[in-house]
Amino acid sequence: MRILVNISYQGSQFLGFQIQQQGRTVQQQFEKILKRMHRRHVRIHPSSRTDRGVHAYEQYFHFDTELNIAPQQWKYAMNSALPDDIYVKEVQQVDEEFHCRYDCVGKRYRYKVYQAEHRNPFESGLKTFIKDELDLGKMNKAARHFIGTHDFTGFCSQKTEVESKERTLYQSEIVKTAEGFDYIVTGSGFLYNMVRVLVAFLIEVGKGKRQPDEVPTLLKEKNRNNVPFTAPAEGLYLEKIYLAPEELINDFGNDIKIHYKKSLQND
């Protein structure tokens, strides 16, 4: 049977989601528990692979098992063995044709920034600190240029190795908060470091070093050297995974173009 797990985690002390030869990862924590329960290695398959220091309010993975355990018992068993910076929110049995990654139709990220005279140690690892005053109006104008279907070659890591770098963004906006601002972006999928590069560019716009109307040209040029900065990982949160088209339609309307991605994507 195939089991779907909905989790959240605070990413400060993880090297990312994906298992590595050395270092603490989210995948490692779960596969260690499942190995103990099954007495063999059990691989988990996530909807997204967050990088070092990135957090998740909502993340999904699935795994296959022969154990006849009720969803609530799976949840209890995992949470009893997990460290304090990971929590299992929900467990359910799904159809064996379901695949967490390939059936994902969209994702939403939130990037959190606080602005103050000096750093706040209690925000360390949870939000990004910027001392400068920023023009949020210009940042929002620039952010809206990213909505739609574009080739984001110029706004992702040069290490990105995928056949197509075309992605569709349904939402891209700056939201003012009591402490600074959040950047919220929802799309069909995201390339390696894409959200952090978008944030870094928007911050440059806010500082007056770049202009909103540069975005269409930068997208067409597809040159990462023209957008050289990447925002820190600590302010980035995977906020929502869309596993059904209806969820996207509810959030963005009936005229939305749903892009089912059946090829591997870097996040």
C-alpha positions as CSV (number, residue, x, y, z in Angstrom):
1,M,0.0,0.0,0.0
2,R,1.1,3.6,-0.6
3,I,1.1,6.1,2.3
4,L,1.1,9.8,1.9
5,V,2.5,12.0,4.7
6,N,2.0,15.7,5.3
7,I,4.8,17.3,7.4
8,S,6.3,20.6,8.5
9,Y,9.8,21.4,9.6
10,Q,12.1,24.1,10.8
11,G,15.1,23.9,8.4
12,S,17.8,25.7,10.3
13,Q,19.6,22.6,11.5
14,F,19.1,20.6,8.3
15,L,21.4,20.3,5.2
16,G,18.2,20.2,3.2
17,F,15.5,17.6,2.6
18,Q,17.4,15.2,0.3
19,I,19.6,12.6,2.0
20,Q,23.3,13.1,1.7
21,Q,26.4,11.0,2.5
22,Q,27.1,13.1,5.6
23,G,25.0,15.5,7.5
24,R,21.5,15.8,8.9
25,T,18.6,15.9,6.4
26,V,14.8,15.6,6.7
27,Q,14.8,12.5,4.4
28,Q,17.4,10.8,6.6
29,Q,15.2,11.3,9.7
30,F,12.2,9.5,8.2
31,E,14.1,6.8,6.4
32,K,15.8,5.9,9.7
33,I,12.4,5.5,11.4
34,L,10.9,3.5,8.5
35,K,14.0,1.2,8.4
36,R,13.6,0.4,12.1
37,M,9.9,-0.4,11.6
38,H,10.3,-2.5,8.4
39,R,13.8,-4.0,9.2
40,R,14.8,-3.0,5.7
41,H,15.5,0.3,3.8
42,V,12.3,2.1,2.7
43,R,12.7,5.1,0.3
44,I,10.5,8.1,0.6
45,H,9.5,10.3,-2.4
46,P,8.9,14.0,-1.6
47,S,6.9,16.6,-3.5
48,S,9.8,19.0,-3.3
49,R,13.5,19.0,-2.3
50,T,14.2,22.1,-0.1
51,D,17.8,23.3,0.3
52,R,19.9,23.8,3.4
53,G,18.3,26.1,5.9
54,V,14.9,26.3,4.1
55,H,11.8,25.7,6.1
56,A,8.4,24.1,5.3
57,Y,4.9,24.7,6.6
58,E,3.7,22.0,4.3
59,Q,5.6,19.3,2.6
60,Y,4.5,15.9,1.4
61,F,6.2,12.6,0.7
62,H,4.9,9.1,0.0
63,F,6.3,5.6,0.6
64,D,5.2,2.0,0.0
65,T,4.7,-0.5,2.8
66,E,3.4,-4.0,3.4
67,L,2.7,-3.1,7.1
68,N,-1.0,-3.0,8.0
69,I,-0.9,0.1,10.2
70,A,-3.7,2.7,10.4
71,P,-2.9,6.3,9.4
72,Q,-3.3,7.6,13.0
73,Q,-0.9,5.0,14.2
74,W,1.7,5.9,11.5
75,K,1.4,9.5,12.7
76,Y,1.8,8.6,16.3
77,A,4.8,6.3,15.6
78,M,6.6,8.9,13.5
79,N,6.0,11.9,15.8
80,S,7.2,9.8,18.8
81,A,10.5,9.2,17.2
82,L,11.1,12.5,15.4
83,P,13.2,15.4,16.7
84,D,11.5,18.6,17.8
85,D,12.1,20.5,14.5
86,I,9.9,18.1,12.4
87,Y,6.2,17.3,12.9
88,V,3.9,14.9,11.0
89,K,0.6,16.7,10.5
90,E,-1.4,14.1,8.6
91,V,-1.1,10.6,7.2
92,Q,-3.4,8.9,4.7
93,Q,-3.5,5.9,2.4
94,V,-3.5,6.8,-1.3
95,D,-3.9,5.0,-4.6
96,E,-0.8,3.2,-5.7
97,E,-0.7,5.1,-9.0
98,F,-0.3,8.4,-7.0
99,H,3.1,10.0,-7.0
100,C,4.0,12.9,-4.8
101,R,6.2,14.6,-7.2
102,Y,4.7,13.9,-10.6
103,D,1.1,14.6,-9.4
104,C,2.0,17.9,-7.8
105,V,0.4,20.6,-9.9
106,G,1.7,23.7,-8.0
107,K,3.7,25.1,-5.1
108,R,3.7,28.2,-3.0
109,Y,6.7,29.7,-1.3
110,R,6.9,32.6,1.1
111,Y,10.1,34.6,1.8
112,K,10.2,36.5,5.0
113,V,12.3,39.7,5.6
114,Y,12.4,41.8,8.7
115,Q,13.8,45.4,8.7
116,A,15.3,47.0,11.8
117,E,18.2,49.1,13.1
118,H,20.1,46.0,14.1
119,R,19.9,42.2,13.9
120,N,17.5,40.4,16.2
121,P,19.1,37.2,17.5
122,F,15.6,35.6,18.0
123,E,14.9,35.9,14.3
124,S,18.2,34.3,13.3
125,G,17.6,31.4,10.9
126,L,13.9,32.2,10.6
127,K,13.9,35.5,8.6
128,T,16.3,37.5,6.6
129,F,17.5,40.8,8.0
130,I,17.7,44.0,5.8
131,K,18.6,47.3,7.4
132,D,18.0,49.4,4.3
133,E,14.7,51.1,3.6
134,L,13.1,49.6,0.5
135,D,10.5,50.9,-2.0
136,L,7.9,48.1,-1.7
137,G,5.7,49.7,-4.4
138,K,8.5,49.3,-7.0
139,M,9.2,45.8,-5.8
140,N,5.6,44.8,-6.2
141,K,5.6,46.3,-9.7
142,A,8.7,44.3,-10.6
143,A,7.2,41.1,-9.0
144,R,4.1,41.3,-11.1
145,H,6.2,41.0,-14.3
146,F,7.1,37.4,-13.3
147,I,3.5,36.3,-13.5
148,G,2.8,34.1,-16.5
149,T,4.8,31.5,-18.4
150,H,8.4,32.4,-18.9
151,D,11.9,30.8,-19.3
152,F,13.6,31.5,-16.0
153,T,17.1,30.6,-17.1
154,G,18.3,34.0,-16.0
155,F,16.7,33.6,-12.5
156,C,18.0,30.3,-11.3
157,S,21.3,28.6,-10.3
158,Q,23.7,28.0,-13.2
159,K,23.9,24.4,-11.7
160,T,20.3,23.8,-12.7
161,E,20.2,20.7,-14.9
162,V,16.7,20.2,-16.4
163,E,15.6,20.0,-20.0
164,S,13.2,22.9,-19.8
165,K,13.5,26.0,-17.6
166,E,10.1,27.3,-18.5
167,R,7.8,27.7,-15.6
168,T,4.4,29.3,-15.0
169,L,3.8,31.7,-12.0
170,Y,0.3,32.3,-10.9
171,Q,1.1,34.7,-8.1
172,S,4.1,37.0,-7.4
173,E,3.6,39.7,-4.9
174,I,5.2,41.7,-2.1
175,V,3.1,41.9,1.1
176,K,4.0,44.4,3.8
177,T,4.2,43.0,7.4
178,A,4.6,44.6,10.8
179,E,8.3,43.8,10.7
180,G,9.1,44.2,7.0
181,F,7.7,42.3,4.1
182,D,7.0,38.8,2.7
183,Y,7.4,37.8,-0.9
184,I,4.7,35.2,-1.9
185,V,5.1,33.3,-5.1
186,T,3.0,30.4,-6.5
187,G,3.8,28.5,-9.6
188,S,3.6,25.2,-11.5
189,G,7.1,24.4,-10.3
190,F,10.4,26.1,-9.4
191,L,14.0,25.7,-10.6
192,Y,17.0,25.4,-8.3
193,N,17.5,28.6,-6.3
194,M,14.8,30.3,-8.4
195,V,12.8,31.9,-5.5
196,R,15.9,33.1,-3.8
197,V,17.2,34.7,-7.0
198,L,13.8,36.4,-7.6
199,V,14.0,37.8,-4.0
200,A,17.5,39.1,-4.4
201,F,16.5,40.9,-7.6
202,L,13.4,42.4,-6.0
203,I,15.5,43.7,-3.1
204,E,17.9,45.4,-5.6
205,V,14.8,47.0,-7.1
206,G,13.7,48.1,-3.6
207,K,17.1,49.7,-3.0
208,G,16.9,51.6,-6.3
209,K,19.7,49.7,-7.9
210,R,17.4,48.0,-10.5
211,Q,14.2,49.0,-12.2
212,P,10.9,47.1,-12.5
213,D,10.8,47.5,-16.3
214,E,14.1,45.6,-16.6
215,V,12.3,42.3,-15.9
216,P,10.9,41.5,-19.4
217,T,14.3,42.1,-21.0
218,L,16.1,40.0,-18.3
219,L,13.7,37.1,-18.9
220,K,14.4,37.3,-22.7
221,E,18.2,37.5,-22.3
222,K,18.3,34.3,-20.2
223,N,21.6,35.3,-18.7
224,R,22.2,34.5,-15.0
225,N,25.2,36.8,-15.0
226,N,22.8,39.8,-15.4
227,V,21.1,38.8,-12.1
228,P,24.1,37.8,-10.0
229,F,22.7,37.7,-6.5
230,T,21.0,35.0,-4.4
231,A,19.0,35.8,-1.2
232,P,19.9,33.8,1.9
233,A,18.1,30.5,2.6
234,E,16.9,31.3,6.1
235,G,13.9,33.4,5.0
236,L,12.4,30.9,2.7
237,Y,9.4,28.7,3.5
238,L,7.7,26.1,1.4
239,E,4.2,27.1,2.3
240,K,1.8,25.0,0.3
241,I,1.8,22.0,-2.0
242,Y,-1.0,21.7,-4.6
243,L,-1.9,18.1,-5.2
244,A,-5.2,18.7,-7.1
245,P,-6.1,21.1,-9.9
246,E,-9.2,22.1,-7.9
247,E,-7.1,23.7,-5.2
248,L,-5.3,25.9,-7.7
249,I,-8.6,26.8,-9.4
250,N,-10.1,27.8,-6.0
251,D,-7.2,30.1,-5.3
252,F,-6.6,31.6,-8.8
253,G,-9.8,31.1,-10.8
254,N,-11.3,28.9,-13.5
255,D,-9.3,30.4,-16.3
256,I,-6.0,29.3,-14.8
257,K,-3.7,27.1,-17.1
258,I,-2.8,24.0,-15.1
259,H,0.6,22.7,-16.1
260,Y,1.1,19.1,-15.2
261,K,4.8,18.4,-14.9
262,K,5.7,14.8,-15.6
263,S,9.5,15.5,-15.9
264,L,11.8,15.9,-13.0
265,Q,12.1,19.5,-11.6
266,N,14.7,21.0,-9.2
267,D,13.3,23.0,-6.3
